[in-house]
Amino acid sequence: MQHFDLIIVGGGLAGASLAVALRNSRLRIALVETRPPQRPEGWDARIYAISPANAEFLDGIGVWKHLDPARVAPISAMQIRGDAGGSLEFSAFQTGVPDLGTILESSLMACELWENLKRQANLQLFVGQRPAALEFREEAALLRLEDGQVLAAPLLVGADGRDSWVRESAGLSAINSHYGEKGVVANFSTEKNHRNIAWQWFRDDGVLAWLPLPGNRISIVWSTPDEAADALCALPAEAFAQRVAEAGGHVLGALELVTPPAAFPLRLMRVPEVVAPRLALVGDAGHGIHPLSGHGINLGFQDARELADRLLAAGPWEDIGQLRFLQGYQRARREEIHLLQTTTDTLRRLFASRSPVLRPLRNLGLGLTDRLPVAKSFLVRYALGAI
């Protein structure tokens, strides 16, 4: 049996960032990951919008400064359009900040985090290993790997995604609400300069977002019913590009497909308890959210940041796996997660409704928000991670 102070199961963005954030701690850490990240050829179709607060977090743990600036695009403005004339606009200049967020590839962040992990003195990587059994004892969590190795630590963190093996093995319930939708993602080159503007359309057939990439390129996320998503992915490249350009009103002219479309099912997932004795969940293992807000990975990074801060502040005499200690982490994260889940779920259902009464009201709401400085300021500050 190998003894550690902390075991992290899952080396994705949330799990890896938690480990890196603890690089200067006294903790001896084990990280278990089946498949380390790899950079694809060309551009990664999985793109994230990183809030300034999380860019600060990644910078603080030594990751941000090593990202290739040629693969990073700031968001200077956001244009949001309803399905009946409503609109809402945000500008970094008007808000008095350098940018509203940053667009970059998932694998770019993941690989840079792993470069840090490989050099981390207080960390041991268990790569290519799958967890086989999990046992919680009074003083420690015991994790048995498929090759027979047994790891023990006062605290185990599940960072292994929405279909978390750790969460299921620990008996923590997850309440899933399936939207009957998929998120279609792809990258395009554009005829016109996007000027670092992010676009979002609430349409009859779902929510379409265009995110600026470096150069004349964009990444899209089209959240649409399952059948429509499958039909989009089945289109020839030119037809698919034409369809996306039309859906966005040709604001960037003609589009040319750079990465083939891919689709993933969407669901809301609430986990009532993300901690238990000797256990904490971070990232998608502890919550799922509709992608229309772009806050999914931002929530995961904030989970990692909060838990890391608490672990760093803990005295050597404290038992970091005690439920009382872990409940502080849960309380600190619960409000933000619940607020974002409820807000995005309400927006999605509001704009998915075919009610002739709701349609003008929801578009009126966008327009009123655009003209109310207090409400607009709140939304901008929240998007920036300032509240």
C-alpha positions in Angstrom: 0.0 0.0 0.0 1.3 3.5 -0.9 0.4 6.4 1.4 -0.3 9.9 0.3 -1.9 13.0 1.7 -4.2 13.5 -1.3 -5.4 11.3 -4.2 -6.9 13.0 -7.2 -8.8 10.7 -9.6 -9.0 12.5 -13.0 -6.3 14.6 -14.7 -8.6 16.8 -16.8 -8.6 20.6 -16.5 -10.2 20.7 -13.0 -8.2 17.8 -11.5 -4.9 18.9 -13.0 -5.3 22.6 -12.0 -6.0 21.5 -8.4 -2.8 19.4 -8.4 -0.7 22.2 -9.9 -2.2 24.8 -7.4 -0.8 22.6 -4.6 2.7 22.4 -6.1 4.3 24.3 -3.2 2.3 22.6 -0.5 3.5 20.0 2.1 1.0 17.6 0.7 2.1 14.3 -1.0 -0.2 13.9 -4.0 -1.2 11.0 -6.2 -2.9 11.7 -9.5 -4.6 8.9 -11.4 -5.5 9.4 -15.1 -6.3 6.8 -17.8 -5.5 9.0 -20.8 -3.2 12.0 -20.6 -4.1 14.9 -22.9 -2.7 15.2 -26.4 -2.6 18.1 -28.9 -4.5 17.3 -32.1 -3.2 18.2 -35.5 -4.5 21.6 -36.6 -7.1 23.2 -34.3 -8.9 21.6 -31.4 -12.7 21.6 -31.8 -13.2 21.7 -28.1 -12.9 25.4 -27.2 -13.5 27.2 -23.9 -14.2 30.8 -22.9 -12.1 31.5 -19.9 -13.2 34.3 -17.6 -10.7 36.9 -16.4 -11.0 35.5 -12.9 -9.9 32.1 -14.1 -7.1 33.5 -16.3 -5.8 35.1 -13.1 -6.1 31.7 -11.4 -4.1 29.9 -14.2 -1.6 32.7 -14.1 -1.2 32.4 -10.4 -0.3 28.7 -10.7 2.2 29.4 -13.4 0.3 28.1 -16.5 -1.1 31.1 -18.3 2.2 32.7 -19.2 3.3 29.6 -21.0 0.3 29.4 -23.3 1.1 30.1 -27.0 -0.3 33.6 -27.6 -0.8 32.7 -31.3 -3.5 30.2 -30.1 -5.3 32.6 -27.8 -8.0 35.2 -28.6 -9.4 37.9 -26.3 -13.1 38.7 -26.3 -13.5 42.5 -26.8 -17.3 42.5 -27.1 -20.4 40.3 -27.0 -23.4 40.5 -29.2 -26.5 38.6 -28.1 -29.6 38.4 -30.3 -33.1 37.1 -29.5 -35.4 35.3 -31.9 -37.7 38.3 -32.4 -35.5 41.4 -32.4 -34.3 41.5 -28.9 -30.6 42.3 -28.4 -28.0 42.8 -25.7 -24.5 44.0 -26.1 -21.4 44.1 -23.9 -18.1 45.9 -24.6 -14.8 45.6 -22.8 -14.0 49.2 -23.6 -17.3 50.4 -22.1 -16.8 48.2 -19.1 -13.3 49.5 -18.5 -11.5 46.2 -18.7 -8.9 44.8 -21.2 -11.2 42.0 -22.3 -14.4 40.2 -21.3 -12.7 36.8 -21.5 -10.3 34.7 -23.5 -11.0 31.9 -26.1 -8.6 29.0 -26.3 -8.4 25.3 -27.0 -9.0 22.8 -24.2 -6.0 20.7 -25.2 -3.7 23.8 -25.1 -4.6 24.3 -21.4 -4.6 20.6 -20.6 -1.1 19.9 -22.1 0.4 22.9 -20.4 -1.0 21.8 -17.0 0.5 18.4 -17.6 3.9 19.8 -18.4 3.7 21.3 -14.9 2.5 18.1 -13.4 5.5 16.2 -14.8 7.9 18.5 -13.1 6.0 18.7 -9.8 8.2 17.3 -6.9 5.3 16.5 -4.5 3.3 14.6 -7.1 3.3 11.0 -8.3 1.5 10.3 -11.6 -0.3 7.0 -12.2 -0.8 7.2 -15.9 -2.8 4.6 -17.9 -4.3 3.3 -14.8 -8.0 2.7 -14.1 -9.5 2.7 -10.6 -11.0 -0.7 -9.7 -12.3 -0.3 -6.2 -12.8 2.4 -3.6 -13.1 2.0 0.2 -13.6 4.6 2.8 -12.3 3.9 6.3 -12.4 6.0 9.3 -8.9 7.4 8.8 -8.4 7.1 5.1 -9.7 6.5 1.6 -8.3 3.4 -0.1 -8.2 3.3 -3.9 -7.3 0.0 -5.7 -6.1 0.3 -9.3 -6.6 -2.3 -12.0 -3.0 -3.5 -11.8 -3.5 -4.2 -8.1 -1.7 -1.2 -6.6 -3.5 0.3 -3.6 -3.3 4.0 -2.7 -4.3 5.4 0.6 -4.9 9.1 1.7 -6.9 11.1 4.2 -8.7 12.8 1.2 -9.7 11.6 -2.2 -10.9 14.0 -4.9 -13.1 12.9 -7.7 -12.3 15.0 -10.8 -13.3 12.3 -13.3 -16.1 14.1 -15.3 -19.9 13.9 -15.5 -20.0 10.1 -15.5 -17.8 10.1 -12.5 -16.7 6.6 -11.4 -15.7 8.1 -8.0 -19.1 9.7 -7.4 -21.0 6.5 -8.3 -18.6 4.3 -6.2 -19.1 6.6 -3.2 -22.9 6.5 -3.5 -23.3 10.2 -4.0 -26.5 10.8 -6.0 -26.7 12.9 -9.2 -30.0 14.3 -10.5 -29.9 14.4 -14.3 -32.3 16.3 -16.5 -31.8 15.5 -20.1 -32.5 18.4 -22.5 -33.0 16.2 -25.6 -30.4 18.4 -27.2 -26.8 18.1 -28.4 -24.1 20.7 -28.6 -22.6 20.7 -32.1 -19.0 22.1 -32.2 -16.8 23.0 -35.1 -14.2 25.5 -36.2 -14.3 27.7 -39.3 -12.3 30.3 -41.2 -14.2 33.5 -41.9 -14.4 35.8 -44.9 -14.5 38.9 -42.6 -12.5 39.9 -39.6 -14.4 39.0 -36.4 -12.8 41.9 -34.5 -12.7 39.6 -31.4 -16.5 39.8 -31.0 -18.4 36.9 -29.6 -21.9 36.3 -31.0 -24.8 34.4 -29.6 -28.2 33.9 -31.1 -31.3 32.5 -29.3 -33.1 30.8 -32.2 -36.2 28.7 -32.7 -33.9 25.7 -33.3 -31.6 26.3 -30.3 -28.8 28.5 -29.1 -25.9 29.3 -31.5 -22.6 30.8 -30.3 -19.7 32.0 -32.4 -16.5 32.5 -30.5 -13.4 34.3 -31.9 -10.2 32.4 -32.5 -6.9 33.9 -33.5 -6.8 35.1 -37.1 -10.0 35.0 -39.2 -11.3 31.9 -37.4 -14.2 31.1 -35.1 -15.4 28.2 -33.1 -19.1 27.5 -32.8 -21.4 25.8 -30.3 -24.9 25.1 -31.6 -27.2 23.7 -28.9 -30.1 22.2 -30.8 -32.5 19.2 -30.5 -31.0 15.8 -31.1 -32.5 15.2 -34.6 -31.4 18.6 -35.8 -27.9 18.1 -34.4 -27.6 14.8 -36.1 -28.8 16.3 -39.4 -26.2 19.1 -39.1 -23.3 16.7 -38.5 -24.4 14.6 -41.5 -24.2 17.6 -43.9 -21.3 17.8 -46.4 -18.7 20.3 -45.3 -19.8 23.1 -47.7 -23.5 22.7 -46.9 -22.7 22.7 -43.1 -20.7 25.9 -43.4 -23.4 27.5 -45.5 -26.0 26.5 -42.9 -24.0 28.0 -40.0 -23.3 31.2 -41.9 -27.0 31.6 -42.7 -27.9 31.0 -39.0 -25.6 33.8 -38.0 -27.0 36.2 -40.6 -23.7 36.1 -42.6 -22.2 38.7 -40.2 -18.7 37.3 -41.0 -19.4 36.6 -44.6 -18.7 33.1 -46.0 -17.4 30.4 -43.7 -15.1 27.5 -44.5 -14.9 24.4 -42.3 -11.6 23.9 -40.5 -12.5 21.0 -38.1 -15.3 18.5 -38.8 -18.4 18.9 -36.6 -18.9 16.8 -33.5 -21.9 16.6 -31.2 -22.3 15.8 -27.5 -25.5 15.3 -25.5 -26.6 18.1 -23.1 -28.0 17.6 -19.7 -28.4 19.5 -16.4 -26.8 17.6 -13.5 -27.3 18.6 -9.9 -25.3 16.8 -7.2 -26.9 17.6 -3.8 -23.8 16.6 -1.8 -20.3 17.1 -3.4 -18.5 16.1 -0.2 -18.6 13.1 2.2 -16.1 11.9 4.8 -12.7 11.5 3.0 -14.2 12.7 -0.4 -14.7 15.8 -2.4 -15.9 16.3 -6.0 -14.6 19.1 -8.3 -15.5 20.1 -11.9 -18.0 18.1 -14.0 -18.0 15.3 -11.4 -20.0 17.7 -9.1 -22.2 19.6 -11.5 -23.4 19.9 -15.1 -24.6 23.0 -16.8 -26.0 24.1 -20.2 -23.2 25.5 -22.4 -25.1 28.6 -23.4 -23.5 30.6 -20.5 -20.0 29.4 -21.3 -19.4 28.9 -17.6 -18.9 25.1 -17.4 -15.1 25.0 -17.1 -15.0 28.3 -15.3 -17.0 26.6 -12.5 -14.5 23.7 -12.5 -11.5 26.0 -12.2 -13.2 27.8 -9.3 -13.9 24.5 -7.6 -10.1 23.7 -7.9 -9.2 27.2 -6.7 -11.4 27.1 -3.6 -10.4 23.6 -2.5 -6.7 24.4 -3.1 -6.9 27.5 -1.0 -8.5 25.6 1.8 -5.9 22.8 1.7 -3.1 25.3 1.6 -4.5 27.2 4.6 -5.0 24.0 6.6 -2.5 23.4 9.5 -0.5 20.2 9.7 -2.6 19.1 12.6 -5.9 19.3 10.7 -7.5 16.3 9.2 -8.3 17.5 5.6 -10.6 14.5 5.0 -13.0 15.2 7.9 -16.5 16.1 6.8 -16.5 19.3 8.9 -13.5 20.6 6.9 -14.9 19.6 3.5 -18.3 21.1 4.2 -16.7 24.6 4.2 -15.6 23.9 0.6 -19.1 22.8 -0.3 -20.8 25.8 1.2 -18.4 28.2 -0.5 -19.2 26.7 -4.0 -22.9 25.9 -3.6 -24.3 29.3 -4.2 -22.5 30.1 -7.4 -23.1 26.7 -8.9 -26.8 26.8 -8.1 -27.2 30.3 -9.4 -25.5 29.5 -12.8 -27.4 26.2 -13.2 -30.8 27.8 -12.4 -30.1 30.9 -14.6 -28.9 28.9 -17.7 -31.7 26.3 -17.3 -34.3 29.1 -17.1 -32.9 30.9 -20.1 -32.8 27.7 -22.1 -36.4 26.8 -21.3 -37.6 30.3 -21.8 -36.2 30.5 -25.3 -37.1 27.0 -26.1 -40.8 27.7 -25.5 -43.0 28.1 -28.5 -45.6 30.2 -26.5 -46.7 33.2 -28.6 -47.0 35.1 -25.3 -43.4 34.4 -24.1 -41.7 35.2 -27.4 -42.2 39.0 -27.3 -41.6 39.1 -23.6 -38.2 37.3 -23.6 -37.0 39.6 -26.4 -38.3 42.6 -24.6 -36.3 41.4 -21.6 -33.1 41.4 -23.6 -33.7 44.9 -24.8 -34.6 46.3 -21.3 -31.5 44.7 -19.8 -29.4 46.4 -22.5 -30.8 49.8 -21.4 -30.6 49.2 -17.6 -27.1 50.1 -16.4 -27.4 48.4 -13.0 -28.7 45.1 -14.4 -26.2 45.2 -17.3 -23.3 46.0 -15.0 -24.2 43.1 -12.8 -24.2 40.7 -15.7 -20.8 42.0 -17.0 -19.2 41.8 -13.5 -20.5 38.3 -13.1 -19.2 37.2 -16.5 -15.8 38.7 -15.5 -15.8 36.8 -12.2 -15.8 40.0 -10.3 -18.6 39.0 -8.0 
